[in-house]
């Protein structure tokens, strides 16, 4: 048996229960076992009742696994031991099902359920799921936008915003963003009253524009290309001077950004052109400064107004007992901040707290744990000023795997908590991955992940445990050399996808071997052993086409743009016609879809014969046999019946009657289509249970899911009868492992945030609604936020690479000048030559 490099650390985790520990557990280092060992010691050695231990996990699946492994441990002791050990194991088994082992949200709900009066909640509390929360927000926004438009105090502000192109949809997005972080509103939005809008006197600016434009007379050539620039400046100045309404003035100030100062020949201006351009630029900068001041005084009052209403809505939800997931955390935290008796009671109930996957959870988690551990005395304003009893807290995480910023995970909070606990234990032995792959990972990511204060952890190398030896390539790189022909993005993705399909085909054909964990032997790799991990779904269509051409079975898992899928759009188009017969566009869309199969020739002949696309129009006897006529008769009958049906029943009938599942069965992606159709029907059923509305109301909600490109999570059902390559995002693969991993989608650049952006600072916020309509500090805050995204992007690659057990394939497809893609980032840090990596050039040469 291989000696463990970190054996001493593992022993301390298991036995040193008198100390609070912070465990930094590298990928594949067996952190779940460390939690099991710690809890087992607490129960069987220290005689701490399991009901007095709280173990907070990141996912429900992780909580179930921890519970199952503890059950196995305690059952084994109960069968083999006697005396007090047997009694302690029996008590633990009795407590196990009701033990506080689960997600942070479930733990917060437990706190509120036990102390509802102190939390200001009614005795009965309902926790809304994602569908119900979405519906509730739509209802709140329908009221808010009316109040916003009716508020006389904001009328001038709204006119200014709309003159700059701000829409109600922009404000809706801001309200949603504020709702996701409503716990920050008091301290960072409502702490400072918003400025009032006062437009400055723009006469001097318009006069200066006219003066500069008049200098066209100094040009000695009538065709000089700088003259149109001055003409545009003059026209802008006249528009600014003519603008009297504040909204028009603001729009004119913003329009100055479109002025250009290029072109022109200096000798045509007797050498005065450079100085003239400088003066024009200074005028433009002054206009931008004034526009920024107006934007600041426009955006902040709107944000303040929305923040006030969002906070009021959150408090109303608490009074009504209809809470959203984030409400659970905020209300629990606020309860613990203000009530010493509750803290004392929870400390007595849970003297031992264990936090798993700490790097990916909400920052509220550490405050909940510390205030419970500290008890009645833990009333300090900041959790870091609280003192806790030794041994009361046990934290496990890996900062290199912190990849959930979009869910409020904060690497800075992780590093602060690690420093606060002060007793860090390192687990570096990796039980998952073969040595050659780990050598590559360590060499590449020691360069990629470097210490940055409050932003990036230092890289801790993983130590090899596995000693099995295989002759197949362990690490393969695709596209090692940059493409000198500078292909466009689509061609680059096609090449990458073709290589991915080819290397998978070679692995299957040559029977690369993988270690079978169940049989404990090497065996040939199968399709189901392979996972293709992508940072985002941009490259998915190219991968699907390449795998189809190669005849490699696959299934796309995890989250997807369900409501953008073709079969879902077809289904909803037919439902829209049923719900609203006057929607002729949806009528034609549905008729042309596979549900009815009417071609353009059918539509033309139908219209030529006098037919109508309105499904309520009568269909003559001579046209009943026409393909369009048969479809319209069907839709008409369903329309009359739909008033007594739920939306899910309408969708279900369309799927069954139009043979959607059978038609999909003939295609290469049938199972994905079935899964999406079933998912949409299930969501329609969930919507009805909450809203109890009709078909039109449901379709409006479903359309919103499509407009927002909602990344809804599909319920991926087990398909043990199909051996297929799995395609999923890196986020979906977190916590999983695969015999062979292919990192694809590396040629795409990091996504640039679009639309409304709300960025939090230490004591405030910055907002961008659209274009240059933003707070004055947004330009200063945005680069910091983007840099944090860039650090997380490196950690995401680390997570992806460490999912592999036996074989790792990494795409480096890129253009020579590219510097912003994941492939270029990896290549720049030696990924092509690290370890014993082999280059793929149509095939992989054996060693």
N, C-alpha and C positions, 0 to 999 in steps of 0.2 A: 504493500500500500504506500502511495506517495505521501511523504511527510508534508504537512500543511505549513506554508510559510507564515500564516497568521494564526497558528494554533493557540498561541497565548491570548490573542485578542478574543478568539471564540470562547475560550475557557472563561475569560473575564465576563463576557456577555452572559454566559450561563450561570455563573456563580456569584458575581459581585452585585447582588441585588440591593446592597446597602448604599450604592452610589447611583446618582443620576448619570446616565451615559448618553452620548451622541454618537451613533454608529454611522460611519460613512462606508456604505456597502457598495462595492463596485459591481458592474454588470455580471450576472451569473454567479455571484458569490454566496448564494444561499441565504439571503436575508430572511426569507420566510421561516427557514429552520431556526435562525437565531431568535426570532420572535417566539416560536414554539418552545425552544429550549428555555428562554427567559420565563415565559408564563408557567411552564412545567415546574421549574425550580421554585417560583413564587408559591405555587399551589402545594406541591408535594414536600418541599423542604422548609419553606418559611411559613407554611400553613395559612397562607392568605386565601380566603374564599374567592372562588372565581367570580362570584357576584360583586366582589369589591375591586375588580380589575376592569379597566376600559381599554380596549384595543381599537384604535381608529385606523381604518384602511382607506385606500384611494378609491377602490371600486367594490361593488357588491360581490363580484367574482372572487376578489382577493380575500374579502371577509369570509366567504363561504369556504374557501380553501383553508384558511387559518382555522376555522371552526372544525372542519373535517379532520385536519391533522392533529389538533388537540384531542378530538374525540378518540382517534386511533391510539394516541399516546396513553390517555387515561384508561381506555379499555384494556390495553395491554398490561398496565400496572394493576388494574383491578383483578385481572385473571391470574397474574403471576405472584403478586405480593400478598401479604397478610398483615394483620394488625392495623396500626394507624395509617400506614401507606394505603392500604386497601380502602379504609374508610374515607381518607381524603380524596382518593380517586373517585369513589362512588358519589361523594358530595359534589365533586366537580362535574361529573356526568349529569347529575340532576340539575345543576345550575347552567349547563352549557347552552341549552336552547334559548334561555332568556338572558344570557350574558350580553354585556355591552360590547359586542364585537361586530363592527360594521363601518359604514362610511361616516364621514364627518357630518353629513346632513342628517343621517339617522341618529347619530349621537346628540346633535343639537335638538332634534325633535324629541328625543327621550328627556332631555333637560326641561324643555318647555312643557311636556306632558306631565311631568312630575310637579312642576311649579307654575301652573298656568295663571294663578291669581297674581303672584308676584311679578309675572311677566306682562300683566295687563291683557291677558287673553281670556276668551270665554272658555268654559269647561270643555267644550267639544271643538277640536281644531281639524280643519281639512287642509291637506297639503296638495296643491294643484300640480298636475304633471305638466309636461312641456306643451301639450296641445291646449290644456285648459288655461295655462299661463298666457299663451299666445292669443287666445280668444279674449281673455280678460283685458289684455293690453289694448287690443283693437277697440274694445268697448270704451275703455278709459280715453283713448285717443279721440274717438268720435265726439266725446263730450269736451275734451280739452281744446280741440281745434275750434269748436264753436265759441267757447269762452275766450279763446285767444283773439279771435276776430271781433268779438263783441266788446273787448276791453278797450274803452276809450283812451285810457292812459297809455296804451301801447300802439295806438293807431299810427302815429307818426313813425315810430320805430318799425312797425310792420311795413309801412309804405317804403321806407328807406331800404329795408331788407329785400323786398320784392323788386324794387327798382334795380337791385344788383343781381337779380336772378335767383334769389333764395325762394324756395317753394315750401309748401306745407309738408311735402314729403321729406325735405331736408330737416325740418323741425321735428317731424315724427321720428326720424332716425336719431336726432339728438335726445329726444325724450326717452327713447328705448335705451340709449347708451347711459343716460343718467340713471335709469331704473336698474340697470345691471350693477351699478356701483352706488346705490343710493345711500349707503352707510358713510360715504365720503362727502355728501352734500353739505352737511352742517358745517364742517370744519374748513371746507375748501371752496365752496360756492357761496353759501349764505353768510359767511363770515365778513364779507365786505359788500356794502350796498353798491349796486351798479351805477356807472356814470350816466349822466343825462346827455342826450343828443343835442349838440349845439354846433351848427355848421359855421365855419369861419367866413369872413369876408373874402370872396374869391376875386374881387375886382383887380387887385394887384397881379394875380396870377394870369388873368385873362389879358391884362395890359402887357405883361411881359411876353406872352405868347404872340401878341400882335406885333410887338417890337422886333422879336426875333424873326417872325415870318416876313416882315418888311425888308429884312436884310437880303432878300432875294435880288434886290437891285444891285448888290455888290458883285454878283456873279457875272463873268465876262463871256460865258457861253450859255446860249439858250437851251441846249440839250444836256446840260450837266444833270447827272442823276440824283444830285442832292436837292434840286429844286422841288421835285414832287414831295420830298420829306418836309420842306418848309411850308409848302401849300397845305399839306395835311395838318401841320401844326397850326397854321392860321385858321383853318376850318374848325379845328378842335377849340381854339380860343374863342371863336365866335359863338360856338354852341355853348361853351361854358358861360360866356357873358349873357347869352339869351336865356339861360336856365334860371328860373326864379323859384320854382318849387324845390324844396330840399331833396326830394327823390331824384329830380332831374339833375341837380347839382352833383349829387353823390354818383349817379351813373356817369356823368361827364368826367369826374375825377378818376373813376375806375378806367374809363376809356383811354386815359393818357398812357396806360401801360402798353397800348397797341402802337404807339408812335415809334418809329425806327429812325436811326441816325447813320445808317450805313451808306456806302457809295459816295460819289463825288470826287472830283479831281482838285487837289489843293491849288495848283497853279491857275485854275479857272477862277479862283477866289483871291488871287494875289496873296496866297499864303495864309489867309485868315480862316480857312475852313476848320482846321483842328480846334482852334479856340471857339469857333461858333458851335461845333459839335459838343464841346464841353459845356457851354452855356445851355444848349438845348437839353443835354443830359441832366444838368442841375435843375432845370425847370421840371423835367419829368420826375426827378427824385422828390422834389417838393410836392408835386401833385400826389405822388404815391404816399408820402408822409401824411398829407392831409386826408387822403382816402383811408389810410390805416387808422387814423384817429377817429374818423367817422365810423369805420367798420367796428372798431373797438367799442364805441359807444352805442352801436347797434346790436352787436352780438351779445354782449354781456347782459343787457336788460332782458333779452329773450331767454338766455340761458338761466338767468336768475328766476324769471317767471316760471319757466318749465321745471326748474329744480324744486321750487317751492311746491308746485302741484304734485310732482313725482313723490316728494317726501310725504306730503299729506296723504296721497294714495296708499303709500306703504303703511302709514300709521292706521289708515282706515281698514286695510286688510287685516291688521293685527286685531282691531276691535271686532271685526266680523268673524275672525277665526278662519279666514281663507288665505292661507299663506303660500307664497312661492318659495322655491328652494333657497334663494339667497336670503329671504326673510328669516328663515330658520337660524342662519348663522348670526345675522345682525341682532336679532332679538335676544338670542342666547348670550351674545357678547355684552349687550347693553344691560341685561339682567345681572350678569356677573360683575360688571363694573360698579353697579350701584347698590347691590344687596349683599351685605356681609353675611346675613343669616343663610342665604342660599349658598354662598360660597362655602360656608362651614358645613352645611348639610351635604353638599356634593363632595367635599373633601373627605368626610366620614364615609360616604358611600363608595367613593373611588379613590382610595389612597395610592393606588398604582395606576399610572396612565402610560400607554404605549402608543406611539404615533408612527405609522408606516408610510413609506413613499412621501416623506415630508417635503421633498423638493417640488412636488407638483400640486400641493394643496393650497387652499386659500390662506392668506396671512392671518385671518381670524383664528385659524386653528391653534396656533401657538399661544395666542392670548387666552383662549378658552382653557387650554391645558394648564397654563401657568397659574391662572387665577383659581382654578379648582385645586391644584396642588398646594397653592399658598393658603387657601382657606380664608377665614374671616379677615385676616390681616392683609390680604392681597388686593388692597383698594388703591394702590398707586396709580397715578394717571397713565403711566406707560408700563406695559407688562414687564419690560426689562428691568424695572426697579423693584420688582417683587422678589422676595426670598422664598424658596421652597424647601421642604424637608429633604434631606439626602435620600436618594433611592426612589423618589416619587415619580420621576419622569424618565422615560426611555424613548429616544427618538432614532429612527432609522431613515436614511435617505442617501441619495447619490446626486450631488449637484451637477455632475456631468450629464445627468439624464433629466434635467429640468427643461421641459419642452411645452409647458402649458401656460405661457404668458397670457394667451387669449382667454384663459379661464382664471385669471388673477394670480396665478402662481408667480412668486417673486423671488428671484435668486438672491436678492439683497436680504430679504427676510431670513432665508435659509442660512446665509453666511453670518448674519447677526445672531441668530439663535445658536448656531454652532459655537460661536465665540462666547455666548452667554453661559451655555452649559459648561464649557471649559474642559470637559473630560471627553475627548474624542477618541474613538476606537476605530481602527481601519480594518476593513475586510477586503483583501485584494485577491485572494485565491479564486480563480474562475473555474467552476465545475462544468461549464457548458461547452466551451469552445476548444478546438484542437490548437496545439501550439503554434503552427505556422500562421493561422488566422490571427491569433492573439499577437504574434510578433508584428504582423502588418498593422494591426489596430494600434498597438503601443507606439510604433515608429511614426505613424501618420499623425495620431492625435496628440502626441507629446508636442508636436509643432503647432497643431491647430488650436488646441485648448490651453491657453496660458493665463496665469493669474492677472485679473484686473480688479482693483478694489471695488467691492459692492456690485460687481457685474459678472465676473467669470471666476470659477474656481481654478486652483492649480490642478494639473493633470496628475493623477495617481495611476501608475502602471498596473496592469492586471498580471497576475502570476498564473502560470499554466499548471493545471492539475492532471488533465487527461494525458494518458500515455499511449493510447491506441495509435497505430500507424496505418496509414492508407497511402497507396501509390498514386491515386488520382490527384489532379491539381487542387490545392487548398484555396489559393487566391488567384483569381483571373481578372485582368483589367480589359475592358472593351474600349476601343478608340484611344489607345495610349498616346498616339501622336495626333496633334490638332489637325483639323481639316484645312488644308491650304487653299482649297477652292472656294472658301468662304460661303458655305451653303446657307440658305435662309433657314428660319426657325423650323418650318415644316419639314424640309428635306433633312435637317439635322436630326429631328425626332424620328423620321422614317429610318434613317441609317442606324440610329441607336436601337430602335425597336427590332429591326432586322437582325442585329447582332445578338440581342437578348434572345430572340426566338432560336437563332442558330446555336448559341452556346447551350441552351437548354436541350435542343435536339441532339447535340453532340454528347452531352452528359447522359441522356437516356440511351442513345445508341451504343455508346461505349461502356455503359453500365458503371459509371462512377459509383463508388460505394459510399454508403453512409452507415453510421453506427446505430443499430436498432436498440433503443433503450430497453425495450421489453425483452427481446431475445438475447441481448448482450452479445451481439456479434455483428460483423460487417455484412451488408447485403446491398444489392444494386439499388440505386436511387429510382424512385417512381415519381410520377407527376405530383402526387399528393404530398411529397416531401419538399417540394420547391415553393418558395414564396418570392414574389416580385414586390419589392417595397418602393413606393414612390413618395416624394415629399408632398406633391400635390397631384391633382387628377388631370392636369393639362395634357400629359402625354398618354393618357389612357386609351383614346381612340386609336392611336398609332400602334400601341402594344396589342390591342385586340385584333387589329387587321393583320399584324405580323404573325401572331400566334395562330390565327385562323388559316393563313396561307401555309404555315408550317404544319398544320394538322395537330397542334398541341392543344389538348383540352384545358380549359381554365375557367375560373369563376372570379368575378370581381366582388370583393367583400367590403365591409366597413361602410362608412358614410358615403353618400353620393348625392348628386343633384337630382333627387328622385322626380321632382315635378318638372324637370327639364327633359326627362327621357321621352323618346318618341311615342312609345305605346301609352304612356300616361297622358301625354298631350292629346293623343287621339281619343282616349277614353273621356277625358274632361271636355273635349270639344263636343262630343256626342251628348254628354250630360248637359252642357250649356244650351244646346238646342232644345232639349227636353224641358229645361227650366225656363227658357226664354225663346219662344218660337220666332220672335222678331229679330233675333240675332242671325242674320243671313250669312255673315262671314263664317260663324261657327258651323252653320248648316252646310255650307260648301266644303269647309275643312273636314267635317265628319263624313260627308258623302265620299270625298276623295281618299279617305283613310282606309286602311285594311279592314276596318269594321264593316264597311259596306262595299268597298272595292269598285266604286264608280270612277271610270276614267274620264279624261277631258272630253273624249268623243261622246260619252254618255251624257255628260252635263250639257254639251252643245246641242245634241239632238233633243234632249229634254226641253231646253229653253226654246229651241226652234219650233217645237210642237206646241208651245204655249204654256208649258209647265212653269210652276213657281217653286222657288226654294224655301218659301215659308211653309213650314210643316202643317199649319192649320188651313192652308188653301186646299180646296177640294181637288181630288185627283180623278180625272175623267176615267170612264170605264175603258176607253181605248188606250189609256196610259198606265193602267194598273199593272200590266206585265212588264213595263219598262224598268230597268235596274234602278233608276232614280225613283220611279213611282213606288216600287216595292219598299225601298228604304224609307221614303217619306211616310208611307202608310204605317210602317212599323214605329217610327219616331212619334207620329201623331198619337197612336194608341198608347204608347208608353207615357207620353205627355199627360194624357187624361188620367192615367192610373197613378202618376207620380205624386199627385197631391195627397194620396193616402200612404205614401211610402217614405221611408227615411232615405237620406242621401246614399247611405251604404247599400241599401236595397236596390236603388236605381242603378248604381255602379255595378253591383253584383249581377243584376239582370242583363245589363249590357254585355258584361264579360261572358256570361253563359250563353245568351242568345246569339251573340255575334261570334262565338267560338274563338275568343281571343287567345285562350290558353292553347287550343289545338293549333291555331295558325302559328303561334310562336314556336311550337314544338318542331317545326320544320327548319327553323333557323339555327345558327351556331351558338346563339346566346340565349337559348330558351329559358334556362333556369334563372338567369338574371332577370329576364322579363317577367316570368311568373312571380318571382320574389317581389319585384317592384309593384306589380299590380295588386298582389295580396296586401302589401304594405299600405298602399293608398286606400284600399277598402277598409282595412283595419283602422287607419287614421280617421276615415269618414265616420266609422262607427264610434270611435272615441270622441270625435267632435260632437256627434249627436247626443251622447250621454251627458255632455257638459252643457251644450248650448240649446238643445231641443228645438233647433231652427229648421227651416225648410231648405229645399235644394238650392235656391238662389243664394241664400245666406252662406251655405256651405261652399258653393263655388266661388263666392267673393273671397272667402278665407283661403281656399285652395289657390286662387290666383295670387294672393299675397305671398304664399309660400314660394311660388315660382318667381315673382318679381324680386323678392329678396334673395333669390338663389339660396334658399334655406338648405343648409347641409344637415338634413334630417337623418337620424341614424336608422338604418334598416335593421330589421330583425333577421339576421342571417341564420336560417334554419340548417341543422346538420344534414349533410347529404353524404352519408357513408357509402352509398352505392356508386358514387362517382369519384374516380381518382383523377383530380384535376389540379393544375397549378393555381395557386392562390395569388390574387393581386389585391394589395391593400395599401393604404397610406401608412407612413411610418408611425403616426400617432395611434392608429388602430392596432399596430403590431406591438406597441409598448406592453411589456409583461409577457410576451410570447417568445417562442424560439422555434427555429426550423432547421432541418438538416442542411438545406441549401438555400442561401439567400442571394437574390439578385437585386442590386441597387440600380434602379432605372429612373428616368425622368430627371437626370442630372444636368441636362442641357438647358433647362429652363432657368431664367433669371428669377431672383427673389421677387415675390409679388409686391408691387407698389400699392400701398393703401389708396383706395379711391373712396369718393363720397365723403360723408360727414365723419370727422375725426374728433374725438374727445381724448385729450391727453392730460393725465394728472401729474402735478408737481408736488413737492413736499408740503406746500402750504397753499396751493391753488390749483388752477386748471388752465388749459389752453384749448381753444376750439377753432376748427375750420369747418364752415358750412359749405362753401363752394368757392372755387377760384381764389380770389384775394379777399373774400369776405371771411375774415378770421380775426382773432384777438391779436394784439400787437406782439405778444410773446410767443406766438405759435412757431414762427421761424426759428426762434432760439431753442424751443423745447423739442421740436420735431427731430433734429439730428440726434439728440440723446436717445429718443425713443427708437429711432431707426438703428442706432448702434446696438442697443439692447436686443433688437430683433436679429441683428447680424451675429451677435454672440450666441443666441439661441439656435440659430441656423447651424452653427458648428456642432452644438450639442445634439441636434436632431440627427446629423450624420453619424455621430457616435452611437446613438441609440440604434440606428438602422444597422450599422456594421456589427454590433454586438448581439444581434438576434441570431447570427449564424452559428451552427454547431460544427459542421464538417467542411462546408464549402462556401466561399464568399466570392461573388462576381460583382465587380464595380464598374459602372460606366464612366468613362472620362471623355466622352464625345463632346467636342467643343470647337469653337473657332480660334484661330491663333491670337486674335486681339481681345478675345473675351476675358473679362476679369470678374464678372458679377454672377457667374453661374456656379452651381455646386461642383460641377466637373472641373472648372478652372481652379476653384478653391482647393480641391483635392490634389489636382495635378501640380499646382504651385508648391504644395507641401510634400511632394515626393511620393504620391500614391502610386504612380506608375512603376516605380522601382523599389518600393519598400518591401522588406521581407523577401520571400521567395515568389513574389507575384509573377505570373506568366501573362504575356500579352496575347490577346485573341486577334487573329487576322484571318477570319474565315474559319479558323479551327485553332485548337489549343494543342501545341506540341507537348508531348509527354516529357517527363523528366528523364 
